[in-house]
């Protein structure tokens, strides 16, 4: 089975506006790690740094140098106030290519958080205190 490099994959069109929460401007560099199956139990791990554009309780908009496929799950480091950065699992909802020069492109990537980290932490604390 042959896989296209992430940079050469077609981008998905943006459908209707699916926002469910208010977005706030949030410009911050966010390191990420994205795994890609190469077949035969081989994996490629792509490390990079995305620029966040905005964020909401449910997700964020990233500017990336590659176009992950829709439904790709990956880890992104999101700033968490004074605690530094927190790893969050996100799922790609859509991508849009932004041509910069003849040979270069960047991609707007809309992602949703896969679970509410604060609720998850509260559940774990409650489970350990009972």
VOBA-1610 file (N, C-alpha, C; in pm, whole numbers, padded with zeros to 5 digits, always signed):
BEGIN
Unk+00084-00117+00000Unk+00000+00000+00000Unk+00089+00124+00000Unk+00058+00221-00085Unk+00139+00340-00097Unk+00068+00459-00035Unk+00142+00543+00037Unk+00084+00659+00103Unk+00144+00785+00044Unk+00060+00887+00024Unk+00108+01016-00020Unk+00172+01088+00098Unk+00279+01164+00074Unk+00331+01246+00183Unk+00224+01346+00226Unk+00228+01387+00351Unk+00125+01478+00402Unk+00114+01605+00319Unk+00227+01657+00269Unk+00224+01782+00195Unk+00151+01770+00062Unk+00138+01649+00006Unk+00078+01632-00125Unk-00067+01585-00121Unk-00124+01568-00004Unk-00261+01522+00005Unk-00357+01634-00032Unk-00468+01599-00096Unk-00566+01702-00128Unk-00630+01755+00000Unk-00664+01883-00003Unk-00728+01942+00114Unk-00878+01923+00104Unk-00944+01922+00218Unk-01089+01905+00219Unk-01156+02040+00214Unk-01266+02048+00144Unk-01339+02174+00141Unk-01406+02199+00275Unk-01426+02325+00304Unk-01493+02361+00428Unk-01643+02362+00400Unk-01717+02288+00480Unk-01862+02286+00468Unk-01922+02401+00545Unk-02039+02380+00598Unk-02104+02485+00677Unk-02025+02512+00804Unk-02047+02628+00860Unk-01976+02666+00982Unk-02026+02580+01097Unk-01938+02498+01154Unk-01976+02401+01256Unk-01941+02447+01397Unk-01906+02571+01414Unk-01867+02619+01547Unk-01982+02608+01644Unk-01952+02555+01761Unk-02052+02542+01866Unk-02019+02632+01985Unk-01900+02690+01986Unk-01858+02772+02100Unk-01793+02900+02049Unk-01797+03001+02131Unk-01734+03129+02099Unk-01583+03111+02087Unk-01524+03170+01983Unk-01380+03162+01962Unk-01313+03289+02010Unk-01193+03275+02063Unk-01114+03390+02108Unk-00983+03391+02031Unk-00938+03509+01991Unk-00808+03520+01924Unk-00700+03465+02017Unk-00611+03385+01960Unk-00510+03318+02042Unk-00392+03286+01953Unk-00292+03375+01948Unk-00176+03356+01863Unk-00061+03302+01949Unk-00029+03175+01927Unk+00075+03110+02007Unk+00131+02993+01926Unk+00262+02971+01934Unk+00320+02853+01868Unk+00292+02730+01953Unk+00246+02625+01887Unk+00208+02501+01955Unk+00280+02383+01889Unk+00376+02321+01957Unk+00440+02202+01901Unk+00337+02090+01885Unk+00357+02007+01783Unk+00266+01894+01764Unk+00344+01771+01721Unk+00279+01656+01736Unk+00333+01527+01693Unk+00223+01452+01623Unk+00249+01413+01500Unk+00150+01347+01416Unk+00206+01214+01367Unk+00136+01105+01387Unk+00182+00972+01344Unk+00111+00933+01215Unk+00186+00869+01126Unk+00130+00825+00999Unk+00173+00680+00975Unk+00077+00596+00943Unk+00107+00456+00916Unk+00171+00443+00778Unk+00280+00368+00772Unk+00347+00342+00645Unk+00325+00200+00598Unk+00239+00127+00667Unk+00213-00012+00633Unk+00315-00104+00697Unk+00285-00233+00699Unk+00375-00334+00757Unk+00423-00295+00897Unk+00336-00243+00978Unk+00364-00206+01117Unk+00467-00094+01130Unk+00495-00023+01022Unk+00589+00090+01027Unk+00511+00220+01044Unk+00568+00310+01122Unk+00505+00439+01148Unk+00605+00551+01120Unk+00555+00661+01068Unk+00635+00783+01055Unk+00579+00883+01154Unk+00666+00947+01228Unk+00623+01047+01325Unk+00671+01183+01275Unk+00576+01273+01254Unk+00606+01408+01208Unk+00599+01502+01328Unk+00707+01574+01353Unk+00710+01675+01459Unk+00708+01810+01390Unk+00637+01903+01447Unk+00633+02036+01389Unk+00582+02136+01490Unk+00566+02258+01441Unk+00514+02364+01525Unk+00407+02437+01446Unk+00286+02438+01498Unk+00175+02507+01434Unk+00156+02641+01505Unk+00098+02736+01434Unk+00063+02863+01494Unk-00087+02862+01518Unk-00128+02876+01642Unk-00272+02882+01669Unk-00322+03021+01630Unk-00442+03025+01574Unk-00504+03150+01531Unk-00612+03190+01630Unk-00696+03093+01665Unk-00799+03117+01766Unk-00829+02987+01838Unk-00901+02999+01949Unk-00929+02883+02033Unk-01067+02898+02095Unk-01130+02786+02123Unk-01257+02785+02195Unk-01252+02668+02292Unk-01358+02651+02365Unk-01365+02539+02459Unk-01360+02405+02383Unk-01409+02403+02260Unk-01418+02278+02186Unk-01309+02250+02086Unk-01228+02352+02050Unk-01127+02328+01949Unk-01045+02451+01921Unk-00968+02446+01812Unk-00885+02560+01775Unk-00856+02559+01626Unk-00813+02674+01577Unk-00772+02690+01438Unk-00621+02703+01436Unk-00556+02618+01356Unk-00410+02615+01347Unk-00365+02653+01208Unk-00249+02715+01197Unk-00182+02738+01071Unk-00064+02642+01069Unk-00063+02550+00971Unk+00039+02444+00967Unk+00109+02442+00832Unk+00227+02380+00828Unk+00300+02366+00703Unk+00267+02235+00632Unk+00177+02157+00687Unk+00131+02034+00622Unk-00020+02022+00640Unk-00079+01936+00558Unk-00224+01920+00559Unk-00260+01780+00607Unk-00286+01764+00736Unk-00327+01632+00783Unk-00466+01598+00730Unk-00492+01471+00704Unk-00624+01433+00652Unk-00734+01455+00755Unk-00854+01479+00706Unk-00970+01493+00793Unk-00984+01365+00875Unk-01017+01377+01001Unk-01031+01272+01101Unk-00897+01221+01154Unk-00786+01279+01110Unk-00655+01244+01168Unk-00653+01290+01313Unk-00608+01205+01402Unk-00594+01240+01543Unk-00445+01261+01569Unk-00413+01371+01637Unk-00273+01395+01673Unk-00266+01474+01802Unk-00144+01487+01853Unk-00122+01554+01980Unk-00064+01693+01955Unk-00120+01791+02023Unk-00070+01928+02013Unk-00048+01981+02155Unk+00059+02055+02173Unk+00090+02116+02303Unk+00023+02252+02309Unk-00072+02267+02400Unk-00150+02390+02413Unk-00108+02461+02541Unk-00079+02592+02534Unk-00046+02665+02657Unk-00159+02655+02758Unk-00123+02633+02884Unk-00222+02620+02991Unk-00186+02716+03103Unk-00219+02840+03086Unk-00193+02950+03181Unk-00050+02944+03234Unk-00032+02938+03363Unk+00102+02944+03422Unk+00168+02807+03431Unk+00095+02701+03394Unk+00149+02565+03407Unk+00233+02523+03289Unk+00257+02610+03193Unk+00331+02571+03074Unk+00236+02516+02969Unk+00283+02420+02893Unk+00201+02362+02786Unk+00146+02227+02828Unk+00025+02199+02782Unk-00042+02073+02813Unk-00069+01999+02683Unk-00040+01870+02679Unk-00067+01789+02560Unk-00217+01766+02548Unk-00270+01789+02429Unk-00412+01765+02403Unk-00424+01682+02276Unk-00513+01585+02278Unk-00544+01511+02156Unk-00650+01588+02080Unk-00627+01605+01951Unk-00721+01676+01865Unk-00752+01592+01743Unk-00866+01621+01681Unk-00905+01554+01557Unk-00927+01660+01450Unk-00873+01637+01332Unk-00887+01732+01221Unk-01030+01729+01169Unk-01092+01847+01164Unk-01229+01860+01112Unk-01228+01906+00966Unk-01135+01994+00931Unk-01126+02046+00794Unk-00988+02108+00773Unk-00951+02125+00645Unk-00828+02194+00609Unk-00856+02285+00490Unk-00778+02391+00480Unk-00787+02481+00364Unk-00646+02527+00330Unk-00608+02511+00203Unk-00475+02549+00159Unk-00467+02701+00141Unk-00354+02759+00183Unk-00328+02901+00163Unk-00198+02911+00084Unk-00205+02942-00046Unk-00081+02955-00124Unk-00001+03076-00076Unk+00129+03058-00059Unk+00214+03168-00014Unk+00305+03212-00129Unk+00374+03120-00189Unk+00459+03146-00305Unk+00431+03035-00405Unk+00495+03041-00520Unk+00472+02940-00624Unk+00495+02799-00574Unk+00598+02780-00493Unk+00631+02643-00451Unk+00598+02615-00305Unk+00535+02710-00237Unk+00512+02692-00094Unk+00365+02717-00059Unk+00316+02641+00037Unk+00180+02659+00086Unk+00178+02639+00236Unk+00078+02696+00298Unk+00048+02671+00438Unk-00098+02629+00442Unk-00140+02575+00555Unk-00276+02522+00565Unk-00343+02569+00692Unk-00466+02617+00678Unk-00551+02640+00794Unk-00611+02505+00828Unk-00603+02467+00954Unk-00652+02335+00997Unk-00742+02356+01118Unk-00869+02323+01101Unk-00964+02331+01212Unk-00965+02198+01286Unk-00940+02203+01417Unk-00937+02081+01497Unk-01032+02093+01615Unk-01080+01977+01660Unk-01162+01975+01782Unk-01087+01896+01887Unk-01103+01938+02014Unk-01044+01865+02125Unk-01124+01738+02145Unk-01056+01626+02167Unk-01126+01499+02179Unk-01191+01477+02313Unk-01146+01544+02417Unk-01215+01538+02545Unk-01180+01663+02623Unk-01267+01697+02717Unk-01248+01816+02801Unk-01146+01782+02909Unk-01027+01838+02899Unk-00918+01805+02990Unk-00953+01838+03135Unk-01018+01951+03158Unk-01054+01988+03296Unk-01150+01887+03356Unk-01252+01847+03279Unk-01349+01748+03329Unk-01279+01614+03354Unk-01188+01576+03264Unk-01115+01451+03278Unk-01032+01452+03407Unk-00961+01563+03433Unk-00880+01572+03555Unk-00967+01567+03680Unk-01081+01636+03677Unk-01171+01636+03792Unk-01224+01495+03817Unk-01257+01421+03711Unk-01306+01283+03727Unk-01198+01195+03788Unk-01074+01211+03746Unk-00964+01129+03799Unk-00940+01160+03947Unk-00946+01287+03984Unk-00928+01325+04125Unk-01041+01267+04208Unk-01165+01278+04159Unk-01281+01225+04232Unk-01269+01073+04247Unk-01221+01004+04145Unk-01209+00858+04151Unk-01106+00816+04255Unk-01002+00896+04275Unk-00898+00860+04372Unk-00933+00898+04515Unk-01031+00988+04532Unk-01067+01030+04668Unk-01177+00945+04727Unk-01243+00863+04646Unk-01354+00779+04696Unk-01301+00651+04753
//
